[in-house]
């Protein structure tokens, strides 16, 4: 049976992703504007080390909406749209938002832990710190240990995308094709290595923390069933078929015409076209039925790849 009901349908820019983009952009504009009024938003909302006088509990949430510069903002928001678009359409807005926030907070907690280890092993016995030849009080130095950015949450999205669509192709630097699973593993290893050997201002362990908390939440969902009280099989089916109609005009898809080299387009037999379309829809519906009964994790790699390709 061809299922056409769609409560919401596919959205190229789904609700949560859209609002996260807007909030992050507005916060960045505020960050670069308010200093002329002597307001340092990064200092107020950025995540301070918890032993610093500038630390506030709310910063574990607000820091993920702050960014250090335009490139920091741009690449995070691009990745949010790139991976979050697919994930929110599949999971739904509530589940996606929960995952995003958990990964962001988890990244912040991991960063706090790493900073505490640094403090306990290196700084705790000193009252002052030599920074570039200038001696400053320890509290002033601790207040300099401020973390900003959505990167931890973004790395969580990257992990989720790699787990759900391991064989889908990601174009590294827009040129080099690489399967999502190798892309995720490569980035995780890179962040781990840089976490130990790169002593710059990038919070590598926060990135890993976002992936770690994301992995934990996905495994929890898998153990307890991904279907949950809000799972709606009709919504999944409607999402895929409405996405085909909305996005299909930009891609090569099934059509009542076929291309014949050096000749005009010739109409394909309507019966053949309808048969192929019906077969394709039955295959997708069978996979979605399997998700409904056993969860997404029960799919084979081939079924996941088929589902991903036919969602474009």
C-alpha positions in Angstrom: 0.0 0.0 0.0 1.4 3.4 -1.0 1.5 5.6 2.2 1.1 9.3 1.4 0.0 10.7 4.8 2.5 13.2 6.1 1.9 15.1 9.4 4.9 17.4 8.9 6.8 16.4 5.9 10.5 16.9 5.1 12.0 20.3 5.9 15.2 21.5 4.3 15.6 23.8 7.3 13.7 22.1 10.2 12.5 24.0 13.2 15.2 23.3 15.8 18.1 23.7 13.4 16.7 26.9 12.0 16.3 28.4 15.5 19.7 27.3 16.6 21.2 29.0 13.6 19.3 32.2 14.3 20.2 32.2 18.0 23.9 31.6 17.4 24.1 34.3 14.7 22.3 36.8 16.9 24.6 36.0 19.9 27.6 36.4 17.7 26.4 39.8 16.5 25.8 40.8 20.1 29.3 39.6 21.0 31.0 41.9 18.5 28.6 44.8 19.1 28.3 45.1 22.9 32.0 45.7 23.8 31.5 49.3 22.7 29.2 49.5 25.7 31.8 47.8 27.9 29.9 44.6 27.9 31.9 41.4 27.4 29.3 38.8 26.5 31.9 36.0 26.1 33.1 36.7 29.7 29.5 36.6 31.0 28.1 33.6 29.0 31.3 31.7 28.2 32.1 28.7 30.3 34.7 29.6 33.0 36.6 27.0 35.0 34.5 26.2 38.0 37.1 27.3 40.5 37.4 30.8 38.9 35.5 33.7 40.4 33.7 34.3 37.1 32.1 30.9 37.0 28.3 30.7 37.0 26.3 27.5 36.7 24.3 28.7 33.8 27.4 29.0 31.7 27.4 25.2 31.2 24.5 25.9 28.9 25.1 29.4 27.5 28.6 28.8 26.4 27.5 26.7 23.4 25.8 29.7 21.8 29.0 31.9 21.9 31.7 31.9 19.3 35.2 33.3 19.3 35.2 34.6 15.7 33.4 34.4 12.4 35.2 31.3 11.1 34.4 29.5 14.3 30.7 30.4 13.9 30.6 29.7 10.2 32.0 26.2 10.3 30.0 25.2 13.3 26.7 26.5 11.8 27.5 24.8 8.4 28.0 21.5 10.2 24.8 22.0 12.2 22.8 22.5 9.0 24.7 19.7 7.2 24.2 17.0 9.8 21.4 18.4 11.9 19.1 18.7 8.9 18.9 14.9 8.4 19.0 14.0 12.1 16.1 16.3 13.0 13.9 15.1 10.2 14.5 11.5 11.2 14.4 11.9 15.0 11.9 14.7 15.3 12.5 18.1 16.9 12.2 17.1 20.6 14.6 14.2 20.4 17.1 16.2 18.2 17.1 19.1 20.6 17.6 16.9 23.6 20.5 15.2 21.9 22.1 18.5 20.9 21.8 20.0 24.4 23.1 16.8 26.1 26.1 16.7 23.8 26.8 20.4 24.4 26.6 20.1 28.2 28.5 16.9 28.1 31.3 18.6 26.2 31.4 21.4 28.7 31.6 19.0 31.7 34.5 17.1 30.0 36.3 20.4 29.4 35.8 21.3 33.1 37.3 17.9 34.1 40.3 18.4 31.9 40.9 21.9 33.3 40.6 20.6 36.8 43.2 17.9 36.1 45.5 20.6 34.8 44.8 22.8 37.8 45.3 20.0 40.4 48.5 18.7 38.8 50.2 22.0 37.8 48.6 25.2 39.3 47.1 24.4 42.7 50.3 25.1 44.7 50.8 28.6 43.2 49.3 32.0 44.0 50.5 33.7 40.8 51.1 32.8 37.2 53.7 34.1 34.7 51.9 34.9 31.5 54.2 36.2 28.8 56.5 37.7 31.3 53.7 39.3 33.3 52.9 38.0 36.8 49.1 37.8 37.4 47.1 36.5 40.3 45.9 32.9 40.0 42.2 33.9 40.0 42.8 36.2 37.1 44.5 33.3 35.2 41.7 30.9 36.0 39.2 33.4 34.6 41.1 33.3 31.4 40.3 29.6 31.0 37.0 30.3 29.2 35.4 27.9 26.7 33.0 29.1 24.0 31.4 27.4 20.9 28.9 24.8 19.8 31.7 22.5 18.6 31.0 19.9 21.3 27.4 19.6 20.3 28.4 19.5 16.6 30.8 16.7 17.2 27.9 14.8 18.8 25.8 15.3 15.7 28.7 14.1 13.5 29.0 10.9 15.6 25.2 10.3 15.3 25.3 10.8 11.5 28.2 8.4 11.2 26.5 5.8 13.2 23.2 6.1 11.4 24.6 6.4 7.9 28.1 4.8 8.1 28.5 4.3 4.4 27.2 7.6 3.1 29.8 9.8 1.5 31.1 13.0 3.0 33.2 15.3 0.9 36.2 16.4 3.0 37.0 20.0 2.1 34.3 19.7 -0.5 36.6 17.6 -2.7 37.7 14.3 -1.1 34.9 11.7 -0.8 35.1 9.6 2.4 32.6 7.3 4.1 31.0 8.8 7.2 32.2 6.1 9.5 35.8 6.7 8.6 35.3 10.4 8.7 34.0 10.2 12.3 36.7 7.7 13.4 39.4 9.9 11.9 38.2 13.0 13.6 37.9 11.3 16.9 41.5 10.0 16.7 42.7 13.4 15.6 41.0 15.2 18.5 42.5 12.6 20.9 46.0 13.1 19.6 45.7 16.9 19.5 44.2 16.9 23.0 47.5 15.6 24.3 49.9 17.4 22.1 48.3 20.7 21.0 48.4 23.2 23.8 46.6 26.0 21.9 43.2 27.5 22.6 41.1 24.7 21.0 39.1 22.5 23.4 39.9 19.1 21.9 38.7 17.2 24.9 35.4 19.1 24.8 34.9 17.9 21.2 35.6 14.3 22.4 33.2 14.9 25.3 30.4 15.8 22.9 31.0 12.6 21.0 31.2 10.5 24.2 27.9 11.9 25.6 26.3 11.5 22.2 27.4 7.9 22.0 26.1 7.3 25.5 22.6 8.7 24.7 22.4 6.8 21.4 23.3 3.5 23.2 20.7 4.3 25.9 18.0 4.9 23.2 19.1 1.7 21.5 18.9 -0.3 24.7 15.5 1.1 25.7 14.0 1.2 22.2 14.3 4.0 19.7 10.6 3.9 19.0 9.5 5.7 22.2 6.1 7.2 22.8 6.4 9.8 20.1 7.5 7.5 17.3 5.1 7.7 14.3 5.6 5.3 11.4 3.4 7.4 9.2 5.5 10.4 9.9 8.6 8.5 8.8 7.0 7.4 5.6 5.5 10.8 4.9 9.0 12.3 5.5 10.7 10.2 2.9 8.1 10.5 0.2 7.5 14.3 0.7 11.2 14.8 0.6 11.4 13.0 -2.7 8.8 15.4 -4.1 10.3 18.6 -2.7 14.0 17.8 -3.5 13.5 15.6 -6.5 13.5 18.5 -8.9 17.1 19.2 -8.1 18.3 15.6 -8.6 17.9 12.9 -11.2 15.0 10.7 -10.2 12.3 8.4 -11.6 10.5 10.1 -14.4 8.0 9.2 -17.1 10.7 10.0 -19.7 14.0 8.3 -20.4 17.1 9.9 -22.0 18.3 8.3 -25.3 21.6 9.6 -26.5 21.5 11.7 -29.6 17.7 11.4 -29.7 14.8 13.5 -28.2 13.4 12.4 -24.9 11.0 9.5 -25.4 8.1 8.8 -23.0 8.7 5.7 -20.9 5.8 3.3 -20.6 3.5 4.5 -17.8 3.0 0.9 -16.6 6.8 0.4 -16.2 7.2 3.8 -14.5 4.4 3.0 -12.0 5.7 -0.5 -11.3 9.2 0.8 -10.6 7.9 3.5 -8.3 5.7 1.1 -6.4 8.5 -1.4 -5.9 10.8 1.3 -4.6 8.1 2.6 -2.2 7.4 -1.0 -1.0 11.1 -1.5 -0.2 11.3 1.8 1.8 8.0 1.0 3.6 9.4 -2.5 4.5 12.5 -0.9 6.1 10.4 1.6 8.0 8.1 -1.2 9.3 11.3 -2.9 10.5 12.3 0.3 12.3 8.9 0.5 13.9 9.1 -3.0 15.2 12.8 -3.4 16.1 14.3 0.1 16.1 16.8 1.7 13.8 19.7 -0.3 15.1 18.2 -3.5 13.7 18.8 -2.4 10.1 21.7 -3.8 8.1 24.3 -1.5 6.5 22.7 -2.1 3.1 19.2 -1.2 4.4 20.6 2.0 6.0 22.4 3.0 2.8 19.3 2.3 0.8 17.2 4.4 3.1 19.7 7.2 3.1 20.0 7.3 -0.7 16.2 7.2 -1.2 15.7 10.1 1.3 17.6 12.5 -1.1 
